[in-house]
Amino acid sequence: MSTVAPPVETPAVPPVTPETPKAPPVETPKPETPVTPAAVVPEKYELKPSEGTPFTAEIVDTIAANARELGLSQEQAQKYLETREKLHIEGLEQHHGAVAAEQAKWLSDLKADPNLGGEKFTQTVTERANLLAKYEQMTGDKELVKVLTDTKFLDHPLFNRLLNWFAVATREDKPPQGGTPPGEKAVDRNDPIARAERMFGKK
């Protein structure tokens, strides 16, 4: 008796889905860089400094020449002037502040000086004023005192030490009551050379 073989099943083949073609990537156009128009350099700049400016006409002309070298427009040159002016004024203010602080320190140090300040400060100022008054009287020079006062150097401790030395030397230079010491010629008080020789000796 013959055996019949069972039928062989053919495996099912899944359907093949055709691939959809991919669309090419769309390139996003890059934004164009705006072209800045070149600055128009005027034939002559009309620069206007601020009211009360420390800049002279010559300085403004120099800034205008610099602006031309840089190829600046009228508007750019005006802003350039204003910036330079602002920086200059700030620098002056810082300088004046530093000078004022130093001048205040001179007076503070003078008042604290062990030989000139403290209880002796009033005497120091009085003798200083007397010496400078005598100097003006003898020389007719008022400019020195004005400069010393304006610059506050009048309060510098070193300058006051010098004046104090002169004040002491002047007191010691006075002859005793009764006239000139024996063997010495009378000193002309209005002759600065004779007074110097009396105080320091002849060379």
C-alpha positions as CSV (number, residue, x, y, z in Angstrom):
1,M,0.0,0.0,0.0
2,S,1.5,3.3,-1.0
3,T,1.7,6.4,1.3
4,V,0.7,9.7,-0.2
5,A,3.0,12.6,0.9
6,P,1.2,15.6,2.3
7,P,1.2,18.7,0.1
8,V,4.1,21.2,0.7
9,E,2.9,24.6,1.7
10,T,4.5,27.5,0.0
11,P,5.3,30.3,2.5
12,A,3.3,33.5,1.8
13,V,5.4,36.3,0.4
14,P,4.5,39.7,1.9
15,P,3.5,42.2,-0.7
16,V,6.3,44.7,-1.6
17,T,5.4,48.3,-1.2
18,P,7.3,50.4,-3.7
19,E,9.4,53.2,-2.1
20,T,8.1,56.7,-2.6
21,P,10.9,58.8,-4.1
22,K,12.2,61.5,-1.6
23,A,11.8,65.0,-2.7
24,P,15.1,66.9,-2.9
25,P,15.8,69.2,0.1
26,V,14.6,72.7,-0.4
27,E,17.5,75.1,0.2
28,T,16.5,78.1,2.3
29,P,17.8,81.2,0.6
30,K,20.4,83.0,2.8
31,P,19.5,86.6,3.6
32,E,21.6,89.0,1.7
33,T,23.9,91.1,3.8
34,P,22.8,94.7,3.6
35,V,25.3,96.9,1.9
36,T,26.1,99.9,4.0
37,P,26.5,102.9,1.8
38,A,29.9,104.6,2.1
39,A,30.0,107.7,4.3
40,V,29.8,110.9,2.4
41,V,32.8,113.0,3.4
42,P,31.7,116.7,3.1
43,E,34.0,119.3,1.6
44,K,34.0,121.1,5.0
45,Y,32.8,119.9,8.3
46,E,30.5,122.1,10.3
47,L,31.4,120.9,13.8
48,K,29.7,122.5,16.8
49,P,31.3,122.0,20.2
50,S,29.1,122.2,23.3
51,E,28.6,125.5,25.2
52,G,31.5,126.3,27.5
53,T,33.7,123.8,25.7
54,P,37.4,123.7,26.8
55,F,38.3,123.1,23.1
56,T,39.8,126.0,21.2
57,A,39.1,126.6,17.6
58,E,42.5,125.1,16.7
59,I,41.6,121.8,18.5
60,V,38.2,121.6,16.7
61,D,40.1,122.1,13.4
62,T,42.4,119.3,14.3
63,I,39.5,117.0,15.1
64,A,38.0,117.9,11.8
65,A,41.2,116.9,10.1
66,N,41.2,113.6,11.9
67,A,37.6,113.0,10.9
68,R,38.5,113.6,7.2
69,E,41.4,111.1,7.5
70,L,39.0,108.5,8.9
71,G,36.5,109.2,6.1
72,L,33.7,110.2,8.5
73,S,30.4,111.8,7.4
74,Q,29.2,115.1,8.9
75,E,27.1,113.2,11.4
76,Q,29.8,110.8,12.3
77,A,32.3,113.7,12.7
78,Q,30.0,115.5,15.0
79,K,29.6,112.5,17.2
80,Y,33.4,112.0,17.1
81,L,33.8,115.6,18.4
82,E,31.3,115.1,21.2
83,T,33.0,111.9,22.3
84,R,36.5,113.5,22.4
85,E,35.0,116.5,24.3
86,K,33.3,114.3,26.8
87,L,36.5,112.3,27.5
88,H,38.5,115.4,27.8
89,I,36.1,117.0,30.3
90,E,36.1,113.8,32.4
91,G,39.9,113.8,32.4
92,L,40.0,117.4,33.6
93,E,37.5,116.7,36.4
94,Q,39.6,113.7,37.6
95,H,42.7,115.8,37.5
96,H,41.2,118.7,39.4
97,G,39.8,116.3,42.0
98,A,43.2,114.8,42.5
99,V,44.8,118.3,42.8
100,A,42.2,119.5,45.3
101,A,42.7,116.3,47.4
102,E,46.5,116.9,47.4
103,Q,46.1,120.6,48.4
104,A,43.8,119.6,51.2
105,K,46.4,117.1,52.4
106,W,49.0,119.9,52.5
107,L,46.9,122.0,54.9
108,S,46.1,118.9,57.0
109,D,49.8,117.9,57.2
110,L,50.7,121.5,58.1
111,K,48.3,121.6,61.0
112,A,49.6,118.3,62.2
113,D,53.3,119.3,61.9
114,P,54.9,119.1,65.4
115,N,56.8,122.4,64.9
116,L,54.4,124.4,62.8
117,G,50.9,123.0,63.6
118,G,48.8,122.4,66.6
119,E,49.0,125.3,69.1
120,K,51.7,126.9,66.9
121,F,49.5,127.0,63.8
122,T,48.2,130.5,64.4
123,Q,51.7,131.8,65.0
124,T,52.9,130.0,61.8
125,V,50.2,131.6,59.7
126,T,50.9,135.1,61.2
127,E,54.6,135.0,60.7
128,R,54.1,133.7,57.1
129,A,51.8,136.6,56.4
130,N,54.3,139.1,57.9
131,L,57.2,137.8,55.9
132,L,55.2,137.8,52.6
133,A,54.0,141.3,53.3
134,K,57.6,142.5,53.9
135,Y,58.6,140.8,50.7
136,E,55.9,142.7,48.7
137,Q,56.9,145.9,50.4
138,M,60.6,145.5,49.6
139,T,60.3,144.2,46.1
140,G,56.9,145.4,44.9
141,D,56.3,141.9,43.6
142,K,52.7,140.9,44.2
143,E,52.7,138.1,41.7
144,L,54.5,135.6,43.9
145,V,51.9,135.8,46.7
146,K,49.1,135.5,44.1
147,V,50.6,132.4,42.6
148,L,51.2,130.8,46.0
149,T,47.6,131.6,47.0
150,D,46.0,130.4,43.8
151,T,47.9,127.1,43.8
152,K,47.4,126.6,47.6
153,F,51.2,126.0,47.7
154,L,51.1,128.6,50.5
155,D,49.8,125.7,52.7
156,H,52.6,123.3,51.8
157,P,54.4,122.1,54.9
158,L,57.9,122.3,53.2
159,F,57.2,125.9,52.1
160,N,56.1,126.9,55.6
161,R,59.2,125.3,57.1
162,L,61.3,127.5,54.8
163,L,59.4,130.6,55.9
164,N,59.6,129.6,59.5
165,W,63.4,129.3,59.2
166,F,63.5,132.8,57.7
167,A,61.3,134.1,60.5
168,V,63.6,132.7,63.2
169,A,66.7,133.9,61.3
170,T,65.2,137.4,61.0
171,R,64.5,137.5,64.7
172,E,68.1,136.4,65.5
173,D,69.4,138.9,63.0
174,K,68.2,141.9,65.0
175,P,70.9,143.7,66.8
176,P,70.6,144.2,70.6
177,Q,69.0,147.4,71.8
178,G,71.4,150.2,71.7
179,G,72.5,149.8,68.1
180,T,75.0,147.8,66.1
181,P,77.3,145.5,68.1
182,P,80.8,146.9,68.6
183,G,83.2,146.4,65.6
184,E,80.3,145.8,63.1
185,K,79.0,148.1,60.5
186,A,75.3,149.0,60.6
187,V,73.3,146.8,58.2
188,D,71.1,148.5,55.7
189,R,67.8,146.7,56.3
190,N,66.6,147.5,52.8
191,D,69.7,146.0,51.2
192,P,69.1,142.3,50.6
193,I,72.7,141.6,49.8
194,A,73.9,143.1,53.1
195,R,71.2,141.2,55.0
196,A,72.2,138.0,53.4
197,E,75.9,138.6,54.2
198,R,74.9,139.3,57.8
199,M,72.8,136.1,58.1
200,F,75.0,133.7,56.1
201,G,78.5,135.4,56.0
202,K,80.4,136.7,53.0
203,K,81.6,134.3,50.4
